[in-house]
């Protein structure tokens, strides 16, 4: 195998209203909309979380996007690490009207998690890892 490294770049979502969904990620989770363009006939909005990007695009001409009634093969969720006051951050999300599919809970001795419902049937895991645990 060739000498190479792999690093995470982005999550790409398809949304009924890309601008509104992108704005949700900015307003609720503190992302920043850094770019909005038209790609292959559909709007595409880039939301930055530092070195992590969420790309939200609309339906392209000729596509038929279906709704997501439940668990499907493929991506189940994506996770965002929260550093600092995890429970306080979650309380702030509740105050912004964000709904939780899993309330904050200890997943294991070193990790606290919660799941929130994002637009378009997307599930987002929030996690807080205790520092300096071997």
SVG drawing of the C-alpha trace seen along z (x, -y; Angstrom):
<svg xmlns="http://www.w3.org/2000/svg" viewBox="-41 -32 46 34">
<polyline fill="none" stroke="black" stroke-width="0.4" points="0.0,0.0 1.2,-3.5 2.5,-5.8 -0.5,-8.0 -2.5,-9.4 -6.3,-9.7 -8.0,-12.5 -11.6,-13.4 -12.9,-16.2 -16.7,-16.6 -20.2,-15.2 -22.5,-15.7 -26.2,-16.0 -29.2,-16.3 -31.9,-18.6 -35.3,-19.7 -34.4,-23.3 -30.6,-23.5 -30.3,-27.1 -32.7,-26.6 -30.9,-23.3 -27.5,-24.9 -28.8,-27.8 -30.0,-25.3 -26.5,-23.9 -25.1,-27.5 -27.8,-28.7 -28.1,-25.6 -24.6,-24.1 -22.4,-27.2 -21.2,-26.4 -20.5,-29.2 -21.8,-29.3 -18.7,-29.9 -19.9,-29.3 -23.1,-29.0 -22.9,-27.9 -24.9,-26.1 -23.4,-22.7 -24.9,-20.5 -28.2,-22.5 -28.7,-22.5 -27.8,-24.8 -24.9,-23.7 -24.1,-25.4 -20.9,-24.8 -21.1,-25.0 -17.7,-25.1 -17.0,-23.8 -13.3,-24.7 -11.6,-21.9 -14.8,-20.0 -17.3,-20.8 -21.0,-19.9 -22.0,-20.4 -25.8,-20.7 -27.2,-20.4 -30.6,-20.3 -32.1,-17.9 -30.4,-18.0 -32.4,-17.9 -33.5,-14.4 -33.0,-13.1 -35.8,-11.6 -34.9,-11.9 -37.1,-9.9 -37.9,-10.5 -36.2,-8.6 -38.8,-6.7 -36.3,-4.9 -32.9,-3.1 -31.4,-2.5 -28.2,-0.9 -25.5,-3.5 -24.8,-6.4 -26.8,-6.2 -25.5,-9.4 -22.4,-11.6 -20.8,-12.7 -19.6,-16.1 -17.2,-16.4 -18.2,-18.9 -15.4,-20.1 -16.2,-21.8 -19.5,-21.9 -21.4,-19.1 -24.6,-19.2 -24.7,-23.0 -24.2,-22.9 -27.1,-20.4 -29.3,-22.7 -28.5,-25.6 -29.6,-23.5 -32.9,-22.6 -33.5,-26.4 -33.0,-26.8 -35.7,-24.3 -33.5,-21.3 -35.0,-17.9 -33.1,-15.0 -33.6,-11.4 -31.3,-10.4 -30.8,-12.6 -27.3,-13.2 -26.0,-10.0 -22.8,-8.3 -21.9,-5.9 -18.9,-4.5 -16.6,-5.7 -14.8,-8.1 -17.5,-9.3 -20.8,-11.2 -23.1,-11.2 -26.5,-12.6 -28.3,-12.4 -30.2,-15.3 -32.6,-15.4 -31.4,-17.7 -33.4,-18.7 -34.1,-16.2 -34.1,-13.1 -30.4,-13.5 -29.3,-12.2 -26.3,-14.0 -24.4,-12.4 -22.8,-14.9 -20.0,-13.4 -17.7,-14.6 -14.6,-12.5 -12.9,-13.0 -9.3,-14.2 -6.2,-12.3 -7.8,-8.9 -5.5,-6.1"/>
</svg>
